[in-house]
Amino acid sequence: MPTAPKWINDTLEKLAPSMLRMVRVEHVTYLNPNIKIIRLKGNFSALHFTPGFTVSFRVSPTEMRHYTVFYVEPSARFIECIVHIHGNAPGANYINELQPGGEKIKLAVLGSDKQYDAKVKKQIIFGDETSLSLMLSFLPLLRQNGHDYQFFIELDEQNRNIPEQIGLDNCTVFSKNNIFRDQDQIRQLPLFNDGGWSDANIVLTGNVRSLQNFRKVLKENSHRGKIYAKGYWLEGKKGL
Ligand SMILES: Cc1cc2nc3c(=O)[nH]c(=O)nc-3n(C[C@H](O)[C@H](O)[C@H](O)COP(=O)(O)OP(=O)(O)OC[C@H]3O[C@@H](n4cnc5c(N)ncnc54)[C@H](O)[C@@H]3O)c2cc1C
């Protein structure tokens, strides 16, 4: 629930204490002015981290915002997320202000849906800046388990080199508001002429309109692999 009256958020925190962790910002790294890595120190033992593990910050008394964990330290003393500071909005402002040495903050640890299937050889993950953390959370498993994989990423011009900076490989970078806004252009992607990927599992994230268009074309092409879709944001909509 991204927006709710303060009393509801207060009550939920009281009802579900096992889903809350008190954390401190231990370290931040700006990869550029609008992409930030945040390291949160706390006790994350007893949690089962799988790719796509979601956490939620209470960015104001009435607003919650979701972010994805990409790294868990082996003894579960800290986690890391990559966040997109997209503009002037409660989540982006809150995230931008997080700095080491601040007060302890409450973090809701929400868990993950099953997005990764070790048994499926080919995997494609689609998204944008908001999906970089998710992609990085998949990467070690994709490599260790010998998958064939591709990342399709829509990015603003100033973020084009971020995938390389964070160590993502097998990436195809697309301009924002371009191909994935137009189903005809999606149909022209090499993916649809190369039957080799027609049984891949596909995880669609990021902008809702882009992923809906992509999914429609995949369905039209009778894509044989599993399609998991989770919108991360939608123009004009607060939180998701
Ligand atoms: C399961 C899940 C996992 C997520 N993981 C991550 C993550 O790891 N890293 C991350 O950065 N984000 C992630 N997001 C997306 C993030 O929660 C949203 O971008 C959120 O809307 C940001 O809140 P806000 O208060 O800044 O903007 P809002 O108040 O929600 O929105 C204000 C305006 O900004 C627009 N907007 C929101 N996000 C963006 C954006 N990224 N680019 C351009 N315009 C935008 C909205 O459409 C709206 O018009 C995730 C979302 C979900 C649902």
The ligand as a Gaussian input file, in Angstrom:
#p B3LYP/6-31G(d) Opt

LIG

0 1
 C        8.567000      -4.321000      -6.172000
 C        9.238000      -2.994000      -6.522000
 C       10.632000      -2.897000      -6.479000
 C       11.261000      -1.687000      -6.801000
 N       12.647000      -1.619000      -6.768000
 C       13.260000      -0.450000      -7.047000
 C       14.682000      -0.330000      -6.963000
 O       15.410000      -1.271000      -6.608000
 N       15.255000       0.860000      -7.266000
 C       14.498000       1.941000      -7.631000
 O       15.067000       3.008000      -7.893000
 N       13.147000       1.865000      -7.714000
 C       12.522000       0.708000      -7.424000
 N       11.164000       0.618000      -7.495000
 C       10.428000       1.770000      -8.029000
 C       10.116000       2.837000      -7.013000
 O        9.435000       2.276000      -5.889000
 C        9.226000       3.881000      -7.727000
 O        9.988000       4.543000      -8.694000
 C        8.543000       4.851000      -6.798000
 O        7.412000       5.388000      -7.483000
 C        9.413000       5.995000      -6.354000
 O        8.671000       6.783000      -5.458000
 P        8.698000       8.378000      -5.511000
 O        8.040000       8.829000      -4.234000
 O       10.064000       8.854000      -5.820000
 O        7.771000       8.774000      -6.726000
 P        6.159000       8.711000      -6.719000
 O        5.578000       9.628000      -5.696000
 O        5.780000       7.269000      -6.632000
 O        5.827000       9.268000      -8.151000
 C        5.838000      10.665000      -8.461000
 C        5.913000      10.809000      -9.980000
 O        7.179000      10.331000     -10.420000
 C        7.020000       9.306000     -11.396000
 N        8.080000       8.292000     -11.191000
 C        8.162000       7.370000     -10.204000
 N        9.286000       6.634000     -10.366000
 C        9.906000       7.103000     -11.470000
 C       11.107000       6.754000     -12.134000
 N       11.916000       5.765000     -11.699000
 N       11.451000       7.458000     -13.238000
 C       10.674000       8.483000     -13.689000
 N        9.514000       8.860000     -13.097000
 C        9.145000       8.180000     -12.000000
 C        5.613000       8.745000     -11.119000
 O        5.072000       8.145000     -12.227000
 C        4.843000       9.980000     -10.697000
 O        4.394000      10.691000     -11.817000
 C       10.493000      -0.560000      -7.165000
 C        9.093000      -0.656000      -7.190000
 C        8.467000      -1.856000      -6.875000
 C        6.957000      -1.944000      -6.936000

